[in-house]
Amino acid sequence: MEIQWLREFLQLTKTLNYRQTAEQLHITPSTLSKHIMLIEKELDTQLFIRDTKSVELTDSGRIFRDGASNMLREYEASISQMNRGGSVVGDLRIGGGLRFTKLNEIIHPMIAHFEKKYPDVRLTIVDTQYQDYRETLVRGGFDVVFSIRLPTMDETGLEYRDLFELPLCAWITSANRYADCESVTLEQLSTLDLRILEEEKCKSYANYLKDLFAERGLEAKVGKSMNQAMVFGGDDYGLTPNFNPADHFGFGMRSIPVSDGGSIRFSMVRKRSIGNPITALFCAEFESLFAPDSMIEQVR
């Protein structure tokens, strides 16, 4: 059984969609189907129930998923150790939206676990917030990124592990006309000036917000780009995934849920072609620490 077949099988267990999995792995659906059938033949069992509308894991498929994950993790860890002469030594550069409490709840225990297990690996962690990380990730500035995943981003050559979703909220001051509202709509917000944090560095996020209004037949009134001081006027507002606590965004501001704003997904991201072997080791340790059912369900 080929190691690559295991990777394809595990990705299919996440998406439960042959076409989507094939696109993510840059192979054809027929190649993916052939490899899955070869695994089933070798194991003499059916791993998936397929029909024209859906794909589901069998009980055998669920059992093999756990075994395949362990096999792949041990294989990648062994390769990393052999490349380092039996001792894992090197650097790992991680970017992340560290202001998000829910993301920190994942990053913090993962870093503590990894540092304890691999004390000779030097970790560098940088706060990326909403910045477009793709270029930095592709050119090797980061090995792994924990950040938002947007439909406006170019995902070519990247591999995503979806973690959770957070609803959108609006940030306003007490002088705003909607300050006493329990929630607000995008139509109401379209009458105010939207301030986007460091818009030039966060173009994907800026485009996502503009598209959000356009999908509802609205036009966002985009005001002056906001800097890290996050100073708002009475008719200004910001749009972010929900923070916890609610006053964390800036001085004198509060958050209000956007009732029709939808949610933003957060993911762990790495390059498909891994140059740094410690990246594969880190991702394998992540999978072992965080069970699949602790993350959000993959969307077909």
C-alpha positions in Angstrom: 0.0 0.0 0.0 1.4 3.4 -1.0 1.9 6.1 1.5 0.3 8.6 -0.9 -2.8 6.4 -1.0 -3.2 6.8 2.7 -3.0 10.6 2.3 -5.7 10.5 -0.3 -7.9 8.2 1.8 -7.6 10.4 4.9 -8.4 13.6 2.8 -11.5 11.8 1.4 -12.6 11.0 4.9 -12.6 14.7 5.7 -14.4 16.0 2.6 -16.5 12.9 1.7 -16.5 14.2 -1.8 -14.4 12.6 -4.6 -14.3 15.6 -6.9 -13.4 18.1 -4.1 -10.7 15.7 -2.7 -9.2 15.2 -6.2 -9.0 18.9 -6.8 -7.3 19.5 -3.4 -4.7 16.8 -4.1 -4.3 17.8 -7.8 -5.2 14.4 -9.2 -8.2 13.2 -11.2 -11.3 11.8 -9.6 -10.7 8.5 -11.5 -7.2 8.2 -10.1 -8.5 8.8 -6.6 -11.3 6.2 -7.1 -8.8 3.7 -8.4 -6.5 4.1 -5.4 -9.4 3.8 -2.9 -10.5 0.6 -4.6 -7.0 -0.8 -4.4 -6.9 -0.1 -0.7 -10.2 -1.8 -0.3 -9.0 -4.8 -2.3 -5.9 -5.1 -0.2 -7.9 -4.8 3.1 -10.7 -7.0 1.7 -13.3 -4.6 3.0 -15.5 -1.7 1.9 -14.4 1.7 3.3 -17.0 3.9 1.8 -20.7 3.7 0.8 -21.1 5.5 -2.4 -24.1 6.6 -4.5 -24.8 9.3 -6.9 -25.6 11.9 -4.2 -23.4 11.1 -1.2 -20.3 9.3 0.2 -20.2 7.9 3.7 -17.7 6.0 5.7 -18.4 2.4 6.7 -17.6 1.1 10.2 -14.5 -0.5 8.7 -13.7 2.9 7.1 -13.8 4.6 10.5 -11.6 2.0 12.1 -9.1 2.2 9.2 -9.1 6.1 9.3 -7.7 6.0 12.8 -5.1 3.4 11.9 -4.1 5.2 8.7 -3.7 8.5 10.6 -1.4 6.8 13.1 0.6 5.1 10.4 1.1 8.3 8.4 2.0 10.2 11.6 4.6 7.7 12.5 6.0 7.5 9.0 6.4 11.3 8.8 7.9 11.5 12.3 10.4 8.8 11.3 11.4 10.5 8.1 11.9 13.8 10.0 14.1 12.1 12.7 16.2 10.3 10.0 16.7 13.5 8.2 18.0 15.0 11.4 20.2 12.0 12.4 17.7 10.7 14.9 17.3 14.0 16.8 14.7 16.6 15.8 16.5 19.8 15.5 15.6 22.9 13.5 13.3 25.8 13.2 9.5 26.1 12.7 7.9 29.5 11.9 4.2 29.8 12.8 1.8 32.7 12.0 -1.5 33.1 13.8 -4.4 35.4 14.7 -3.3 35.5 18.3 -6.0 38.0 19.3 -8.8 35.5 18.8 -9.3 33.7 22.2 -10.7 30.6 20.5 -7.7 30.3 18.3 -5.4 30.8 21.3 -7.2 28.0 23.0 -5.8 25.7 20.3 -2.4 27.3 19.6 -1.3 27.6 23.3 -1.7 23.9 24.3 -0.3 22.8 20.9 2.9 24.9 21.3 3.3 23.7 24.9 3.0 20.1 23.9 5.4 20.5 20.9 8.1 22.3 22.9 8.0 19.7 25.6 8.3 16.8 23.2 10.8 18.5 20.8 12.9 20.8 23.0 15.6 21.3 20.3 13.1 22.8 17.8 13.2 26.6 17.8 9.7 28.0 17.4 9.0 31.5 16.1 5.4 32.7 16.4 4.1 35.8 14.7 0.7 37.5 15.1 -0.8 37.7 11.6 -4.4 38.8 12.3 -6.2 39.5 9.0 -3.1 39.8 6.9 -2.9 37.9 3.6 -0.5 35.1 4.6 -0.4 33.1 1.3 2.7 34.8 -0.2 4.6 34.6 3.0 3.7 30.9 3.4 4.6 30.0 -0.2 8.0 31.7 -0.1 8.8 30.1 3.2 8.3 33.0 5.6 6.0 30.7 7.6 5.8 27.0 7.8 2.3 26.8 9.4 -0.4 29.5 9.7 -3.4 29.5 12.0 -5.8 32.1 10.5 -9.0 32.9 8.8 -10.0 31.1 5.6 -11.9 33.2 3.0 -13.5 32.5 -0.3 -11.5 35.4 -1.8 -8.2 33.8 -1.0 -6.1 32.0 -3.6 -5.7 28.5 -2.1 -3.6 27.0 -4.9 -0.8 24.9 -3.5 -2.1 25.1 0.1 -3.5 22.5 2.4 -6.1 23.5 5.0 -7.2 21.8 8.3 -10.5 23.6 9.2 -10.8 24.3 12.9 -13.9 26.3 13.8 -16.2 29.1 12.7 -17.0 32.5 14.4 -19.9 34.7 13.6 -19.3 38.3 12.4 -19.8 41.2 14.8 -19.7 45.0 14.3 -17.5 47.2 16.5 -18.8 50.6 17.4 -18.4 53.4 20.0 -21.1 54.6 22.4 -21.7 57.6 20.1 -22.8 55.3 17.2 -26.5 55.5 16.2 -26.8 51.7 16.8 -25.0 51.7 20.1 -28.2 50.6 22.0 -29.1 47.8 19.6 -28.8 44.1 20.6 -28.0 43.3 17.0 -27.5 45.0 13.6 -28.0 44.1 9.9 -25.7 44.7 7.0 -28.3 47.0 5.5 -28.1 49.2 8.7 -24.4 49.1 8.6 -24.3 50.1 4.9 -25.3 53.6 6.0 -22.1 54.0 8.1 -18.4 54.1 7.2 -16.7 50.7 7.3 -13.1 50.9 8.6 -10.9 48.0 7.6 -7.8 47.3 9.7 -4.7 47.9 7.5 -6.6 47.3 4.3 -3.5 47.3 2.1 -2.1 44.3 4.0 -5.4 42.6 4.3 -6.8 42.7 0.7 -8.5 39.3 0.8 -10.4 40.3 4.0 -11.3 43.7 2.6 -12.6 42.0 -0.6 -14.6 39.4 1.5 -16.3 42.2 3.4 -17.2 44.1 0.2 -18.5 40.9 -1.4 -20.6 40.2 1.7 -22.6 43.5 1.1 -22.7 43.0 -2.6 -24.3 39.6 -2.3 -27.3 41.3 -0.5 -27.5 44.0 -3.1 -25.8 46.5 -0.8 -22.7 48.6 -1.1 -20.3 49.0 1.7 -19.2 52.6 2.4 -15.5 52.0 3.0 -13.9 54.8 4.9 -10.2 55.4 5.7 -8.1 52.4 6.4 -7.8 51.8 10.2 -4.4 51.5 11.9 -3.5 49.4 14.9 -4.6 52.2 17.3 -8.2 51.4 16.2 -9.7 54.9 16.7 -13.3 55.1 15.7 -15.7 58.1 15.2 -19.4 58.0 15.8 -20.4 56.9 12.3 -17.5 54.4 11.9 -17.6 50.7 12.5 -15.4 47.7 12.0 -16.4 44.1 11.1 -14.6 41.1 12.6 -15.2 37.6 13.7 -16.6 37.6 17.2 -14.1 38.3 19.9 -14.1 37.1 23.5 -14.2 39.1 25.7 -16.5 41.6 23.8 -14.4 44.7 24.7 -11.1 43.2 23.5 -11.0 45.0 20.1 -10.1 48.5 21.2 -10.6 51.3 23.7 -14.2 52.6 24.3 -15.8 50.1 21.8 -18.2 47.3 22.1 -19.3 44.5 19.7 -22.8 43.9 18.4 -23.8 40.7 16.6 -24.5 41.0 12.8 -27.7 39.1 12.4 -27.3 38.4 8.7 -23.5 38.4 8.5 -22.7 34.7 8.4 -19.6 33.2 9.9 -15.8 33.1 9.2 -13.9 29.9 9.2 -10.5 29.5 10.9 -8.0 26.9 9.7 -4.5 25.6 10.1 -2.7 26.1 6.7 0.5 24.7 5.2 2.0 24.3 1.8 1.2 21.1 0.0 4.9 20.6 -1.0 6.6 20.7 2.4 10.2 21.8 2.3 10.7 21.8 6.1 10.3 18.2 7.5 9.4 19.6 10.9 6.2 21.0 9.4 4.9 17.5 8.7 5.9 16.5 12.2 4.1 19.5 13.8 1.0 18.8 11.8 1.1 15.1 12.7 1.4 16.1 16.4 -1.5 18.5 16.0 -3.7 15.7 14.6 -2.8 13.5 17.6 -3.5 16.2 20.1 -6.8 17.4 18.7 -9.3 14.7 17.8 -11.2 15.1 14.5 -14.5 15.4 16.3 -13.2 18.4 18.2 -13.1 20.5 15.0 -15.9 21.6 12.8 -17.4 19.2 10.3 -16.0 19.5 6.8 -18.4 20.9 4.3 -19.1 18.7 1.2 
